[in-house]
Amino acid sequence: MSLTYLESLVVGAFQGFSELFPISSLGHSVLIPALVGGPWAQDLSVSAPESPYLAFIVGLHVATAAALLVFFWRDWVLIIGGFFASIRHRSVTDPYQRLAWLIIIATIPVGLAGLLLEHAFRTTLGKPIPAAAFLVVNGLVLLAGERLRRRAPVAVPAGAAAVDAGGLTMADVAAERLVRGGEDDGSGPEADHRLAGLSLRAATTIGSAQVLALLPGISRSGSTMVAGLFRGLSHEDAARFSFLLATPVILAAGLLKIPDLFGPLGAGIHGQVVVGSLASFATAYLSVRYLTRYFRTRTLTPFAIYSIVLGGAALVWLSVR
């Protein structure tokens, strides 16, 4: 069993955008090889316990997390700085200190679930037909999220004219934007301040939705966005919080298994890992850049339709062939 450079390039590119688009990277990692068939189905199996594909995916996850860190680097500097400031002063006094702790607490449920359930879910459900079925479910969840969003009150204002939830005036926000280079591309301070106003319960609910992504076919970003919409966030803020929550989870999952790349599972595929990781980094960066703009005015509905159509078609094809 081996990995070709073409397989690495294609799967790496799909990993990068499907991790951030609400269409499930794990579902695509399972379905693409099965639909192509032949050597792809043999080489690229996530359910096989000793497959080099598992070591390969580790590299892709680290690359995807790196792309998120690069895109949101200004925010992460402030969030990490806020975390250490809160430790040093033993208090939480500004939005970035609060946002840091919200992210930490909100990632605990998926961290524990991943350690306890990831192997069992991957080996028992990481097969083409369950992945196709869960992809259909993913689409239905996204549609349900849009329906709930129309009924839910907006808990955190999305308008740029609002006073931020951390108690700062918009003059303070404007000054922070100036310090950060004046960017207004979806990574400005206003959204961070709004997210810092989430309650601990709301943030934990949204973070816990990531547990669903352990099921192949259920999207991490999709499930957290739906939870965010349910808690009254705008699409833009729900997407942003989803990306911030995903960064430490994806990075930790990759780093935890990085020794696999240098053990027997990674033997002979280091070149393929590099190629796939570069592709994953590029598509992930372009995806998050696109989506932070897309969700300012648009919804999850197109991704829901895509998931239902692809999952349903794959389910029929895999069942009858």
C-alpha positions in Angstrom: 0.0 0.0 0.0 1.4 3.4 -1.0 0.5 7.0 -1.8 1.1 8.5 -5.2 1.9 12.2 -5.7 -1.3 12.7 -7.7 -3.3 11.2 -4.8 -1.5 13.4 -2.4 -2.1 16.6 -4.4 -5.8 15.9 -5.0 -6.6 14.8 -1.4 -4.5 17.6 0.1 -6.3 20.3 -2.0 -9.7 18.8 -1.0 -8.7 18.7 2.7 -7.8 22.4 2.7 -11.1 23.7 1.4 -13.5 21.0 2.7 -12.1 21.5 6.3 -13.3 25.1 6.2 -16.2 25.0 3.8 -19.1 23.4 5.7 -19.0 20.2 3.7 -16.8 17.8 5.9 -13.2 17.2 5.1 -13.3 13.7 6.7 -16.3 12.8 4.6 -14.5 13.8 1.4 -11.3 12.0 2.5 -13.4 8.8 2.7 -15.6 9.4 -0.4 -13.2 10.6 -3.0 -11.0 7.4 -2.9 -14.2 5.2 -2.9 -15.7 7.0 -5.8 -12.5 7.0 -7.9 -12.0 3.3 -7.1 -9.1 1.1 -8.0 -5.8 1.8 -6.3 -7.2 5.0 -4.7 -9.7 3.0 -2.7 -6.8 0.7 -1.5 -4.3 3.4 -0.8 -6.6 6.0 0.9 -8.5 4.2 3.6 -9.0 6.0 6.9 -10.7 3.0 8.5 -7.6 0.7 8.2 -5.7 0.9 11.5 -2.2 0.7 10.0 -2.7 2.7 6.8 -0.1 5.3 5.7 -3.0 7.4 4.8 -3.5 8.2 8.5 0.0 9.6 8.8 -0.6 11.6 5.6 -3.7 13.2 7.0 -1.7 14.3 10.0 0.4 16.5 7.8 -2.7 17.9 6.1 -4.3 18.9 9.4 -1.2 20.7 10.6 -1.0 22.6 7.2 -4.7 23.6 7.5 -4.2 24.9 11.0 -1.1 26.7 9.9 -3.2 28.5 7.2 -5.7 29.6 9.8 -3.0 30.9 12.0 -1.4 32.9 9.2 -4.8 34.4 8.2 -5.8 35.3 11.8 -2.3 35.9 13.1 -3.1 39.4 14.4 -6.1 38.1 16.3 -4.1 35.2 17.7 -1.4 37.5 18.9 -4.0 39.5 20.8 -5.8 36.4 22.1 -2.7 34.7 23.3 -1.5 38.0 24.8 -4.8 38.3 26.6 -4.6 34.8 28.0 -1.2 35.4 29.6 -2.2 38.9 30.8 -5.3 37.3 32.5 -3.0 34.7 34.2 -0.5 37.4 35.3 -3.2 39.7 36.7 -5.5 36.9 37.8 -8.5 38.7 36.3 -10.3 39.1 33.0 -10.7 42.8 32.1 -10.7 43.2 28.3 -12.4 41.5 25.3 -9.3 39.5 24.2 -8.7 38.1 27.7 -12.3 36.9 27.8 -12.2 35.6 24.2 -9.1 33.6 25.0 -10.9 31.8 27.9 -14.1 31.3 25.9 -12.0 29.5 23.2 -10.2 27.4 25.8 -13.3 26.3 27.6 -15.3 25.8 24.4 -12.7 23.4 23.1 -12.6 21.1 26.1 -15.6 19.0 25.1 -14.3 18.1 21.6 -10.8 17.5 23.0 -12.1 14.9 25.5 -14.4 13.4 22.9 -11.6 13.2 20.4 -9.3 11.3 22.8 -12.1 8.9 23.8 -14.0 8.3 20.6 -12.0 9.3 17.5 -10.4 5.8 16.9 -13.7 4.0 17.4 -15.7 6.3 15.2 -13.0 6.3 12.4 -12.6 2.5 12.3 -16.3 1.7 12.5 -17.8 4.6 10.6 -15.0 5.8 8.4 -16.3 3.8 5.4 -17.8 5.1 2.2 -21.5 4.3 2.8 -21.7 5.7 6.3 -19.8 8.8 5.2 -22.2 9.4 2.3 -25.2 9.0 4.6 -23.7 11.4 7.2 -23.0 13.9 4.4 -26.7 13.9 3.6 -27.4 14.5 7.3 -24.9 17.3 7.2 -26.9 19.0 4.5 -30.1 18.6 6.5 -28.4 20.1 9.6 -27.3 23.1 7.6 -30.8 23.6 6.3 -32.2 23.3 9.8 -29.7 25.9 11.0 -30.9 28.4 8.4 -34.5 27.8 9.4 -33.7 28.3 13.1 -31.6 31.4 12.3 -34.7 33.1 10.9 -36.5 32.5 14.2 -33.7 33.2 16.6 -33.1 36.7 18.0 -29.8 38.2 17.2 -27.8 37.9 20.5 -24.7 39.7 19.4 -25.1 42.6 16.9 -23.4 42.3 13.6 -23.5 45.9 12.7 -20.2 47.8 12.7 -21.9 50.7 14.5 -22.7 48.8 17.6 -20.8 49.3 20.9 -18.7 46.2 21.4 -19.6 43.7 24.1 -16.4 44.2 26.0 -17.4 47.6 27.2 -15.2 49.5 24.7 -16.6 52.4 22.6 -16.3 52.3 18.8 -13.6 54.9 19.2 -11.5 52.3 21.0 -12.3 49.8 18.3 -11.2 52.2 15.6 -8.0 52.9 17.4 -7.3 49.2 17.7 -7.9 48.8 13.9 -5.4 51.5 13.3 -2.8 49.8 15.4 -3.5 46.5 13.6 -2.9 48.1 10.2 -6.4 49.4 9.4 -7.6 46.1 7.9 -11.3 45.7 7.3 -11.4 42.3 5.6 -13.3 40.3 8.2 -10.4 40.1 10.6 -10.9 43.5 12.2 -11.4 44.0 16.0 -15.2 44.6 16.0 -16.0 40.9 15.4 -13.6 39.8 18.1 -15.2 42.2 20.6 -18.7 41.0 19.7 -17.7 37.4 20.2 -16.1 38.2 23.5 -19.6 39.2 24.6 -20.9 35.6 24.3 -21.9 34.0 27.5 -19.9 31.0 28.7 -22.9 28.8 28.1 -23.3 29.9 24.5 -19.6 29.5 23.7 -19.5 26.0 25.2 -22.6 25.0 23.2 -21.0 26.2 20.0 -17.7 24.5 20.9 -19.4 21.3 21.8 -20.9 21.1 18.3 -17.4 20.2 17.0 -17.9 16.7 18.5 -20.3 16.0 15.7 -17.4 16.3 13.2 -16.0 13.0 14.6 -18.6 11.5 12.4 -17.3 11.2 8.8 -19.6 13.4 6.7 -20.5 15.9 9.4 -18.7 19.3 9.0 -16.9 20.9 11.9 -17.4 24.4 10.6 -21.0 23.6 9.6 -22.0 22.2 13.0 -20.4 25.1 14.9 -21.9 27.6 12.6 -25.4 26.1 13.0 -24.8 26.2 16.8 -23.7 29.8 16.5 -26.8 30.7 14.5 -29.0 29.0 17.0 -27.4 31.1 19.7 -28.2 34.3 17.7 -24.9 35.0 16.0 -24.9 36.5 12.5 -23.5 34.3 9.7 -20.3 36.3 9.7 -19.7 36.1 13.4 -20.7 32.4 13.5 -18.1 31.6 10.8 -15.4 33.6 12.5 -15.9 31.9 15.8 -16.0 28.6 14.1 -12.6 29.2 12.5 -11.1 30.5 15.8 -12.4 27.4 17.6 -11.2 25.0 14.9 -7.6 26.3 14.9 -6.4 24.9 18.2 -8.4 21.7 17.7 -7.1 20.9 14.3 -3.5 21.9 15.3 -3.6 19.8 18.5 -5.0 16.8 16.6 -2.2 17.0 14.1 0.6 17.6 16.5 -0.6 14.8 18.8 -0.1 12.3 16.0 2.9 13.9 14.4 5.2 11.0 15.6 3.3 8.8 13.2 5.0 10.7 10.3 8.4 9.6 11.6 7.4 6.0 12.5 6.5 3.0 10.3 3.3 4.6 9.0 5.2 7.5 7.5 7.9 5.5 6.0 8.3 6.2 2.3 5.7 9.0 2.0 7.4 12.1 3.3 7.6 13.6 -0.1 3.9 13.0 -0.6 3.1 14.5 2.8 5.0 17.7 1.8 3.1 17.9 -1.5 -0.3 17.3 0.1 0.4 19.7 2.9 1.4 22.5 0.6 -1.8 22.0 -1.4 -3.8 21.9 1.8 -2.2 25.1 3.1 -2.9 26.9 -0.1 -6.6 25.9 -0.4 -7.3 26.4 3.3 -5.9 29.9 3.2 -7.8 30.8 0.0 -10.9 29.3 1.5 -10.9 31.2 4.8 -10.1 34.4 2.9 -13.1 33.8 0.7 -15.5 32.6 3.4 -14.9 35.5 5.8 -16.3 37.7 3.0 -18.9 35.3 1.7 -20.8 35.0 5.1 -21.2 38.7 5.4 -24.1 38.6 3.1 -24.8 34.9 2.3 -26.0 31.7 3.9 -25.3 28.0 4.4 -28.0 26.9 1.9 -25.7 26.3 -1.1 -23.5 24.0 1.0 -26.5 22.2 2.3 -27.7 21.5 -1.2 -24.2 20.4 -2.2 -24.0 18.0 0.8 -27.4 16.4 0.1 -26.8 16.0 -3.6 -23.3 14.6 -3.3 -24.1 12.4 -0.3 -27.3 11.1 -1.9 -25.6 10.4 -5.3 -22.7 8.7 -3.6 -25.0 6.6 -1.4 -26.9 5.4 -4.5 -23.7 4.8 -6.5 -21.9 2.9 -3.8 -24.9 0.8 -2.9 -25.6 -0.4 -6.5 -22.2 -0.9 -8.0 
